[in-house]
Amino acid sequence: MVDGWFTGDGDDFRLLGTRCAACASVFFPREDVHCRNPGCEGGELAEVALSRRGRVWSYTDCRYRPPSPYVSDRELPWEPYALVAVELEAERMVVLGQAAPGVGVGELAVGMEVEAVPGVLGEDPGDAGTVWTTWNWRPVEVSA
């Protein structure tokens, strides 16, 4: 949906952030102007691929249609979704996102491992089939 926030697809899908060369702080969404760390005088900001996996920090059930500027087709019935806050493995920062389609609050638990996967935010069939992509969080299948 937002240019420069993620890259790849399938197993190569990654959220993109930035890291300050001076203090090593990592930011998502990305920061391209200045270091957001108030204790840092600033340094060069470099793009960095974030951890693909993390652990559920919190989650909630979204059962209402958000107001504008959220984009949704008012002609279609509203479909509830789970919103997940995930603490990324290496960066130790929390990133919000929707759960993957078919994953509801009944399938989530605090502390469970999840991974970032590509998702569809919306489609515009009138605009040459434009698809707006985003990220979703999907539980990692544990092998026995």
N, CA and C atoms as an extended XYZ file, in Angstrom:
432
Properties=species:S:1:pos:R:3:atomname:S:1:resname:S:1:resid:I:1 pbc="F F F"
N         0.824       -1.190        0.000 N   MET     1
C         0.000        0.000        0.000 CA  MET     1
C         0.866        1.251        0.000 C   MET     1
N         1.875        1.269        0.854 N   VAL     2
C         2.764        2.421        0.904 CA  VAL     2
C         4.115        2.009        0.329 C   VAL     2
N         4.547        2.707       -0.699 N   ASP     3
C         5.799        2.404       -1.366 CA  ASP     3
C         6.958        2.431       -0.374 C   ASP     3
N         7.753        1.372       -0.378 N   GLY     4
C         8.931        1.321        0.478 CA  GLY     4
C         8.715        0.740        1.860 C   GLY     4
N         7.506        0.274        2.174 N   TRP     5
C         7.257       -0.298        3.501 CA  TRP     5
C         7.505       -1.798        3.549 C   TRP     5
N         7.522       -2.467        2.401 N   PHE     6
C         7.786       -3.901        2.350 CA  PHE     6
C         8.314       -4.266        0.979 C   PHE     6
N         8.864       -5.482        0.892 N   THR     7
C         9.426       -5.961       -0.357 CA  THR     7
C         9.259       -7.466       -0.442 C   THR     7
N         9.317       -7.993       -1.658 N   GLY     8
C         9.281       -9.436       -1.876 CA  GLY     8
C         7.892      -10.027       -1.796 C   GLY     8
N         7.862      -11.344       -1.912 N   ASP     9
C         6.615      -12.092       -1.766 CA  ASP     9
C         6.949      -13.487       -1.255 C   ASP     9
N         5.923      -14.221       -0.855 N   GLY    10
C         6.150      -15.567       -0.335 CA  GLY    10
C         7.154      -15.583        0.810 C   GLY    10
N         8.128      -16.500        0.730 N   ASP    11
C         9.135      -16.627        1.785 CA  ASP    11
C        10.132      -15.484        1.800 C   ASP    11
N        10.148      -14.645        0.751 N   ASP    12
C        11.057      -13.504        0.685 CA  ASP    12
C        10.407      -12.212        1.172 C   ASP    12
N         9.143      -12.273        1.592 N   PHE    13
C         8.420      -11.072        2.013 CA  PHE    13
C         9.022      -10.519        3.299 C   PHE    13
N         9.315       -9.211        3.312 N   ARG    14
C         9.883       -8.559        4.493 CA  ARG    14
C         9.353       -7.145        4.619 C   ARG    14
N         9.099       -6.714        5.848 N   LEU    15
C         8.821       -5.313        6.123 CA  LEU    15
C        10.158       -4.575        6.062 C   LEU    15
N        10.107       -3.322        5.608 N   LEU    16
C        11.317       -2.510        5.511 CA  LEU    16
C        11.248       -1.364        6.496 C   LEU    16
N        12.320       -1.155        7.218 N   GLY    17
C        12.426       -0.039        8.142 CA  GLY    17
C        13.699        0.712        7.837 C   GLY    17
N        14.084        1.571        8.753 N   THR    18
C        15.355        2.272        8.633 CA  THR    18
C        16.084        2.192        9.964 C   THR    18
N        17.422        2.239        9.875 N   ARG    19
C        18.272        2.199       11.067 CA  ARG    19
C        19.176        3.425       11.053 C   ARG    19
N        19.287        4.067       12.212 N   CYS    20
C        20.161        5.229       12.369 CA  CYS    20
C        21.596        4.738       12.565 C   CYS    20
N        22.518        5.262       11.777 N   ALA    21
C        23.928        4.871       11.885 CA  ALA    21
C        24.545        5.346       13.195 C   ALA    21
N        24.041        6.435       13.762 N   ALA    22
C        24.625        6.996       14.979 CA  ALA    22
C        24.235        6.221       16.237 C   ALA    22
N        22.950        5.858       16.371 N   CYS    23
C        22.494        5.231       17.621 CA  CYS    23
C        21.953        3.810       17.433 C   CYS    23
N        21.846        3.350       16.191 N   ALA    24
C        21.373        2.010       15.838 CA  ALA    24
C        19.872        1.812       16.090 C   ALA    24
N        19.124        2.885       16.367 N   SER    25
C        17.669        2.763       16.517 CA  SER    25
C        17.053        2.354       15.192 C   SER    25
N        16.056        1.477       15.267 N   VAL    26
C        15.355        0.997       14.077 CA  VAL    26
C        13.938        1.542       14.110 C   VAL    26
N        13.444        1.956       12.940 N   PHE    27
C        12.122        2.567       12.858 CA  PHE    27
C        11.237        1.866       11.832 C   PHE    27
N         9.991        1.670       12.194 N   PHE    28
C         8.941        1.242       11.274 CA  PHE    28
C         7.661        1.891       11.756 C   PHE    28
N         6.928        2.579       10.882 N   PRO    29
C         7.274        2.754        9.482 CA  PRO    29
C         8.617        3.471        9.338 C   PRO    29
N         9.178        3.310        8.167 N   ARG    30
C        10.504        3.851        7.883 CA  ARG    30
C        10.567        5.357        8.123 C   ARG    30
N        11.749        5.818        8.380 N   GLU    31
C        12.009        7.244        8.566 CA  GLU    31
C        13.112        7.626        7.589 C   GLU    31
N        12.885        8.641        6.800 N   ASP    32
C        13.864        9.035        5.790 CA  ASP    32
C        14.444       10.426        6.011 C   ASP    32
N        14.019       11.132        7.073 N   VAL    33
C        14.441       12.517        7.256 CA  VAL    33
C        15.404       12.663        8.443 C   VAL    33
N        15.025       12.160        9.622 N   HIS    34
C        15.852       12.347       10.813 CA  HIS    34
C        15.641       11.189       11.780 C   HIS    34
N        16.569       11.025       12.684 N   CYS    35
C        16.448        9.991       13.710 CA  CYS    35
C        15.351       10.394       14.688 C   CYS    35
N        14.433        9.480       14.981 N   ARG    36
C        13.334        9.759       15.910 CA  ARG    36
C        13.727        9.613       17.375 C   ARG    36
N        14.912        9.098       17.624 N   ASN    37
C        15.379        8.913       18.993 CA  ASN    37
C        15.706       10.286       19.577 C   ASN    37
N        14.974       10.734       20.613 N   PRO    38
C        15.207       12.081       21.143 CA  PRO    38
C        16.588       12.259       21.766 C   PRO    38
N        17.265       11.174       22.120 N   GLY    39
C        18.589       11.270       22.709 CA  GLY    39
C        19.712       11.207       21.691 C   GLY    39
N        19.358       11.168       20.413 N   CYS    40
C        20.360       11.042       19.350 CA  CYS    40
C        20.432       12.342       18.563 C   CYS    40
N        21.646       12.771       18.272 N   GLU    41
C        21.810       13.976       17.460 CA  GLU    41
C        21.634       13.680       15.982 C   GLU    41
N        21.428       12.428       15.664 N   GLY    42
C        21.133       12.059       14.290 CA  GLY    42
C        22.320       11.513       13.550 C   GLY    42
N        21.989       10.709       12.603 N   GLY    43
C        23.001       10.099       11.766 CA  GLY    43
C        22.355        9.691       10.463 C   GLY    43
N        23.130        9.091        9.629 N   GLU    44
C        22.614        8.618        8.344 CA  GLU    44
C        21.598        7.507        8.598 C   GLU    44
N        20.501        7.543        7.855 N   LEU    45
C        19.465        6.518        7.973 CA  LEU    45
C        19.587        5.565        6.792 C   LEU    45
N        19.629        4.276        7.085 N   ALA    46
C        19.775        3.266        6.042 CA  ALA    46
C        18.593        2.309        6.082 C   ALA    46
N        18.127        1.913        4.907 N   GLU    47
C        17.042        0.940        4.823 CA  GLU    47
C        17.517       -0.396        5.368 C   GLU    47
N        16.628       -1.078        6.092 N   VAL    48
C        16.950       -2.377        6.661 CA  VAL    48
C        15.710       -3.264        6.580 C   VAL    48
N        15.928       -4.523        6.191 N   ALA    49
C        14.835       -5.501        6.203 CA  ALA    49
C        14.628       -5.941        7.651 C   ALA    49
N        13.392       -5.909        8.106 N   LEU    50
C        13.074       -6.265        9.488 CA  LEU    50
C        12.887       -7.773        9.628 C   LEU    50
N        12.910       -8.235       10.852 N   SER    51
C        12.669       -9.653       11.123 CA  SER    51
C        11.349      -10.066       10.498 C   SER    51
N        11.323      -11.223        9.910 N   ARG    52
C        10.086      -11.727        9.307 CA  ARG    52
C         9.168      -12.312       10.379 C   ARG    52
N         9.746      -12.751       11.472 N   ARG    53
C         8.976      -13.398       12.534 CA  ARG    53
C         9.033      -12.606       13.832 C   ARG    53
N         8.023      -12.838       14.637 N   GLY    54
C         7.960      -12.240       15.957 CA  GLY    54
C         6.946      -12.982       16.806 C   GLY    54
N         6.645      -12.420       17.966 N   ARG    55
C         5.688      -13.045       18.884 CA  ARG    55
C         4.536      -12.088       19.150 C   ARG    55
N         3.344      -12.672       19.242 N   VAL    56
C         2.151      -11.865       19.513 CA  VAL    56
C         2.322      -11.194       20.865 C   VAL    56
N         2.233       -9.881       20.849 N   TRP    57
C         2.339       -9.069       22.057 CA  TRP    57
C         0.933       -8.791       22.597 C   TRP    57
N        -0.012       -8.575       21.663 N   SER    58
C        -1.418       -8.353       21.996 CA  SER    58
C        -2.237       -8.512       20.725 C   SER    58
N        -3.547       -8.606       20.867 N   TYR    59
C        -4.436       -8.700       19.704 CA  TYR    59
C        -5.845       -8.306       20.121 C   TYR    59
N        -6.659       -7.977       19.124 N   THR    60
C        -8.048       -7.606       19.403 CA  THR    60
C        -8.915       -7.976       18.207 C   THR    60
N       -10.192       -8.030       18.430 N   ASP    61
C       -11.189       -8.367       17.420 CA  ASP    61
C       -11.826       -7.073       16.910 C   ASP    61
N       -11.677       -6.779       15.638 N   CYS    62
C       -12.246       -5.560       15.048 CA  CYS    62
C       -13.575       -5.911       14.385 C   CYS    62
N       -14.675       -5.543       15.029 N   ARG    63
C       -15.995       -5.943       14.561 CA  ARG    63
C       -16.794       -4.801       13.959 C   ARG    63
N       -16.186       -3.627       13.769 N   TYR    64
C       -16.913       -2.503       13.181 CA  TYR    64
C       -16.125       -1.944       12.000 C   TYR    64
N       -16.823       -1.283       11.108 N   ARG    65
C       -16.177       -0.653        9.953 CA  ARG    65
C       -15.575        0.671       10.408 C   ARG    65
N       -14.243        0.824       10.299 N   PRO    66
C       -13.632        2.093       10.711 CA  PRO    66
C       -14.090        3.236        9.809 C   PRO    66
N       -14.074        4.454       10.336 N   PRO    67
C       -14.457        5.614        9.528 CA  PRO    67
C       -13.345        5.990        8.547 C   PRO    67
N       -13.635        6.900        7.642 N   SER    68
C       -12.630        7.421        6.718 CA  SER    68
C       -11.474        7.979        7.528 C   SER    68
N       -10.277        7.872        7.050 N   PRO    69
C        -9.864        7.598        5.683 CA  PRO    69
C        -9.688        6.116        5.373 C   PRO    69
N       -10.114        5.186        6.288 N   TYR    70
C       -10.033        3.770        5.988 CA  TYR    70
C       -10.811        3.492        4.708 C   TYR    70
N       -10.203        2.739        3.799 N   VAL    71
C       -10.822        2.462        2.505 CA  VAL    71
C       -11.541        1.120        2.566 C   VAL    71
N       -12.841        1.132        2.312 N   SER    72
C       -13.606       -0.105        2.203 CA  SER    72
C       -14.809        0.153        1.307 C   SER    72
N       -15.237       -0.889        0.641 N   ASP    73
C       -16.381       -0.790       -0.262 CA  ASP    73
C       -17.659       -0.814        0.565 C   ASP    73
N       -18.325        0.310        0.648 N   ARG    74
C       -19.545        0.423        1.463 CA  ARG    74
C       -20.700       -0.405        0.908 C   ARG    74
N       -20.568       -0.897       -0.334 N   GLU    75
C       -21.605       -1.738       -0.932 CA  GLU    75
C       -21.516       -3.183       -0.431 C   GLU    75
N       -20.337       -3.568        0.069 N   LEU    76
C       -20.135       -4.937        0.544 CA  LEU    76
C       -20.355       -5.004        2.047 C   LEU    76
N       -20.815       -6.156        2.556 N   PRO    77
C       -20.986       -6.284        4.003 CA  PRO    77
C       -19.631       -6.242        4.699 C   PRO    77
N       -19.631       -5.707        5.923 N   TRP    78
C       -18.397       -5.612        6.693 CA  TRP    78
C       -17.986       -6.994        7.190 C   TRP    78
N       -16.695       -7.322        7.052 N   GLU    79
C       -16.167       -8.586        7.559 CA  GLU    79
C       -15.180       -8.295        8.683 C   GLU    79
N       -15.475       -8.753        9.895 N   PRO    80
C       -14.570       -8.526       11.018 CA  PRO    80
C       -13.191       -9.147       10.759 C   PRO    80
N       -12.178       -8.622       11.443 N   TYR    81
C       -10.824       -9.154       11.318 CA  TYR    81
C       -10.118       -8.993       12.655 C   TYR    81
N        -9.023       -9.725       12.812 N   ALA    82
C        -8.209       -9.604       14.018 CA  ALA    82
C        -7.061       -8.647       13.736 C   ALA    82
N        -6.785       -7.757       14.675 N   LEU    83
C        -5.655       -6.838       14.613 CA  LEU    83
C        -4.616       -7.352       15.613 C   LEU    83
N        -3.371       -7.483       15.135 N   VAL    84
C        -2.331       -8.124       15.938 CA  VAL    84
C        -1.155       -7.172       16.154 C   VAL    84
N        -0.687       -7.076       17.394 N   ALA    85
C         0.533       -6.345       17.728 CA  ALA    85
C         1.622       -7.398       17.929 C   ALA    85
N         2.691       -7.293       17.131 N   VAL    86
C         3.738       -8.310       17.131 CA  VAL    86
C         5.073       -7.693       17.514 C   VAL    86
N         5.741       -8.301       18.493 N   GLU    87
C         7.091       -7.865       18.839 CA  GLU    87
C         8.059       -8.615       17.932 C   GLU    87
N         8.778       -7.851       17.088 N   LEU    88
C         9.709       -8.460       16.144 CA  LEU    88
C        10.887       -9.092       16.874 C   LEU    88
N        11.329      -10.209       16.341 N   GLU    89
C        12.334      -11.050       16.976 CA  GLU    89
C        13.641      -10.316       17.301 C   GLU    89
N        14.287       -9.748       16.305 N   ALA    90
C        15.596       -9.123       16.513 CA  ALA    90
C        15.492       -7.676       16.983 C   ALA    90
N        14.543       -6.936       16.430 N   GLU    91
C        14.453       -5.494       16.706 CA  GLU    91
C        13.812       -5.173       18.045 C   GLU    91
N        13.070       -6.119       18.599 N   ARG    92
C        12.379       -5.924       19.878 CA  ARG    92
C        11.462       -4.715       19.841 C   ARG    92
N        10.825       -4.493       18.675 N   MET    93
C         9.858       -3.411       18.525 CA  MET    93
C         8.520       -4.022       18.149 C   MET    93
N         7.422       -3.324       18.462 N   VAL    94
C         6.081       -3.842       18.196 CA  VAL    94
C         5.533       -3.208       16.921 C   VAL    94
N         5.028       -4.067       16.016 N   VAL    95
C         4.447       -3.637       14.746 CA  VAL    95
C         3.017       -4.176       14.675 C   VAL    95
N         2.073       -3.287       14.353 N   LEU    96
C         0.672       -3.685       14.220 CA  LEU    96
C         0.373       -4.147       12.798 C   LEU    96
N        -0.625       -4.987       12.663 N   GLY    97
C        -1.100       -5.412       11.349 CA  GLY    97
C        -2.281       -6.340       11.513 C   GLY    97
N        -2.996       -6.548       10.421 N   GLN    98
C        -4.130       -7.468       10.450 CA  GLN    98
C        -3.617       -8.900       10.438 C   GLN    98
N        -4.399       -9.791       11.036 N   ALA    99
C        -4.114      -11.220       10.932 CA  ALA    99
C        -4.435      -11.657        9.500 C   ALA    99
N        -3.786      -12.698        9.048 N   ALA   100
C        -4.035      -13.237        7.716 CA  ALA   100
C        -5.491      -13.685        7.616 C   ALA   100
N        -6.063      -13.642        6.409 N   PRO   101
C        -7.446      -14.093        6.242 CA  PRO   101
C        -7.640      -15.499        6.811 C   PRO   101
N        -8.740      -15.687        7.514 N   GLY   102
C        -9.044      -16.974        8.121 CA  GLY   102
C        -8.485      -17.144        9.527 C   GLY   102
N        -7.664      -16.180        9.977 N   VAL   103
C        -7.101      -16.248       11.328 CA  VAL   103
C        -7.853      -15.248       12.193 C   VAL   103
N        -8.599      -15.769       13.145 N   GLY   104
C        -9.359      -14.916       14.055 CA  GLY   104
C        -8.752      -14.944       15.442 C   GLY   104
N        -9.382      -14.223       16.367 N   VAL   105
C        -8.849      -14.173       17.725 CA  VAL   105
C        -8.816      -15.540       18.393 C   VAL   105
N        -9.667      -16.461       17.950 N   GLY   106
C        -9.672      -17.813       18.508 CA  GLY   106
C        -8.434      -18.614       18.168 C   GLY   106
N        -7.712      -18.187       17.124 N   GLU   107
C        -6.495      -18.885       16.714 CA  GLU   107
C        -5.232      -18.177       17.208 C   GLU   107
N        -5.377      -17.090       17.944 N   LEU   108
C        -4.234      -16.308       18.413 CA  LEU   108
C        -4.051      -16.453       19.917 C   LEU   108
N        -2.813      -16.287       20.363 N   ALA   109
C        -2.500      -16.287       21.796 CA  ALA   109
C        -1.275      -15.412       22.008 C   ALA   109
N        -1.255      -14.693       23.109 N   VAL   110
C        -0.087      -13.879       23.442 CA  VAL   110
C         1.119      -14.809       23.544 C   VAL   110
N         2.214      -14.410       22.915 N   GLY   111
C         3.449      -15.190       22.950 CA  GLY   111
C         3.625      -16.151       21.792 C   GLY   111
N         2.562      -16.403       21.009 N   MET   112
C         2.713      -17.346       19.894 CA  MET   112
C         3.549      -16.714       18.789 C   MET   112
N         4.277      -17.561       18.048 N   GLU   113
C         5.116      -17.075       16.963 CA  GLU   113
C         4.269      -16.857       15.708 C   GLU   113
N         4.482      -15.710       15.070 N   VAL   114
C         3.797      -15.371       13.822 CA  VAL   114
C         4.834      -14.853       12.827 C   VAL   114
N         4.436      -14.820       11.546 N   GLU   115
C         5.323      -14.305       10.517 CA  GLU   115
C         4.574      -13.340        9.617 C   GLU   115
N         5.318      -12.385        9.072 N   ALA   116
C         4.749      -11.416        8.140 CA  ALA   116
C         4.590      -12.086        6.779 C   ALA   116
N         3.394      -11.929        6.204 N   VAL   117
C         3.109      -12.466        4.873 CA  VAL   117
C         2.395      -11.381        4.064 C   VAL   117
N         2.504      -11.449        2.723 N   PRO   118
C         1.787      -10.458        1.915 CA  PRO   118
C         0.284      -10.637        2.054 C   PRO   118
N        -0.437       -9.529        1.983 N   GLY   119
C        -1.885       -9.556        2.065 CA  GLY   119
C        -2.485       -8.559        1.099 C   GLY   119
N        -3.791       -8.631        0.945 N   VAL   120
C        -4.505       -7.723        0.050 CA  VAL   120
C        -5.337       -6.781        0.900 C   VAL   120
N        -5.066       -5.488        0.754 N   LEU   121
C        -5.835       -4.480        1.471 CA  LEU   121
C        -7.131       -4.179        0.734 C   LEU   121
N        -7.063       -4.159       -0.588 N   GLY   122
C        -8.245       -3.879       -1.389 CA  GLY   122
C        -7.928       -4.009       -2.865 C   GLY   122
N        -8.990       -3.992       -3.656 N   GLU   123
C        -8.858       -4.094       -5.105 CA  GLU   123
C        -9.756       -3.057       -5.759 C   GLU   123
N        -9.319       -2.559       -6.911 N   ASP   124
C       -10.105       -1.617       -7.689 CA  ASP   124
C       -10.276       -2.185       -9.085 C   ASP   124
N       -11.350       -2.968       -9.304 N   PRO   125
C       -11.547       -3.590      -10.618 CA  PRO   125
C       -11.730       -2.561      -11.727 C   PRO   125
N       -12.145       -1.349      -11.384 N   GLY   126
C       -12.343       -0.304      -12.387 CA  GLY   126
C       -11.052        0.343      -12.833 C   GLY   126
N        -9.965        0.117      -12.112 N   ASP   127
C        -8.679        0.737      -12.432 CA  ASP   127
C        -7.702       -0.340      -12.895 C   ASP   127
N        -8.037       -1.015      -13.992 N   ALA   128
C        -7.194       -2.066      -14.581 CA  ALA   128
C        -6.841       -3.161      -13.571 C   ALA   128
N        -7.779       -3.420      -12.664 N   GLY   129
C        -7.568       -4.494      -11.695 CA  GLY   129
C        -6.492       -4.196      -10.662 C   GLY   129
N        -6.324       -2.939      -10.302 N   THR   130
C        -5.321       -2.555       -9.316 CA  THR   130
C        -5.585       -3.265       -7.990 C   THR   130
N        -4.516       -3.830       -7.407 N   VAL   131
C        -4.593       -4.488       -6.108 CA  VAL   131
C        -3.665       -3.749       -5.163 C   VAL   131
N        -4.203       -3.337       -4.009 N   TRP   132
C        -3.389       -2.675       -2.999 CA  TRP   132
C        -2.923       -3.732       -2.011 C   TRP   132
N        -1.603       -3.886       -1.911 N   THR   133
C        -1.053       -4.915       -1.034 CA  THR   133
C        -0.661       -4.320        0.315 C   THR   133
N        -0.570       -5.192        1.286 N   THR   134
C        -0.183       -4.823        2.649 CA  THR   134
C         0.494       -6.033        3.272 C   THR   134
N         0.670       -6.041        4.568 N   TRP   135
C         1.194       -7.207        5.260 CA  TRP   135
C         0.141       -7.724        6.207 C   TRP   135
N         0.212       -9.022        6.462 N   ASN   136
C        -0.634       -9.685        7.453 CA  ASN   136
C         0.267      -10.501        8.350 C   ASN   136
N        -0.248      -10.862        9.525 N   TRP   137
C         0.469      -11.733       10.448 CA  TRP   137
C        -0.205      -13.097       10.443 C   TRP   137
N         0.593      -14.137       10.238 N   ARG   138
C         0.085      -15.518       10.175 CA  ARG   138
C         0.827      -16.370       11.194 C   ARG   138
N         0.086      -17.171       11.975 N   PRO   139
C         0.758      -18.069       12.927 CA  PRO   139
C         1.734      -18.998       12.196 C   PRO   139
N         2.890      -19.233       12.822 N   VAL   140
C         3.883      -20.140       12.277 CA  VAL   140
C         3.470      -21.538       12.664 C   VAL   140
N         3.419      -22.410       11.689 N   GLU   141
C         3.068      -23.797       11.976 CA  GLU   141
C         4.231      -24.468       12.667 C   GLU   141
N         3.937      -25.106       13.773 N   VAL   142
C         4.967      -25.790       14.541 CA  VAL   142
C         5.039      -27.241       14.073 C   VAL   142
N         6.245      -27.668       13.660 N   SER   143
C         6.397      -29.050       13.204 CA  SER   143
C         6.644      -29.950       14.406 C   SER   143
N         6.067      -31.127       14.337 N   ALA   144
C         6.166      -32.072       15.469 CA  ALA   144
C         7.455      -32.846       15.464 C   ALA   144
